[in-house]
Amino acid sequence: MVTTDQWGIPSVAVIGEVDMACEADIRAALGAQLDRQPTGLVVDLTRVEFFGSTGIRLLVEVYTRAQEQGTALAVATGQRAVLRTLEMTLVDELFDVHPTVAHALTALRGAGFPVPRHSGTHL
C-alpha cells in the first residue's frame, strides 16, 4: 500500500487482491489516515485485481467511521471487478466512485475543502 497526500487529502492505494490475508493491513492503513481526521479521504482501488466480500466490509467500515467524524470519502477505481462488486452490493451508493485518483481528489477539493501544500508519504 502507498499513501500520498495532495491538497491535504490523503489517498491510500491498495494494490493486488483485497482478501482476508491483507485485510488487517488495509484496515490499519485506512484507520491511520482517518485518525488524522482529514476533511476528505480517497481509497484508491485502481490497481486492485480481486475485490470481494472482505473489500465490501472494509469499505463499509471506512464509510461509517468517515461519516461519524465528518470526513468525505471517495473511491477511485476503473477496474471492472471492483465496480461490479460495488454495484451488485449497492455499496457504490454510499460514496462517490471515480475512475481515477485525480478525479476523486478534484471532486473532494471541489466540495470546498482547503487546499494546503502538496506532500507525499509511503507506508
Secondary structure, DSSP 8 states (H G I E B T S, - for coil): -EEEEETTEEEEEEEEEESTTTHHHHHHHHHHHHHT--SEEEEEEEEEEEE-HHHHHHHHHHHHHHHHHT-EEEEE---HHHHHHHHHTTGGGTSEEESSHHHHHHHHHHTT------EE---
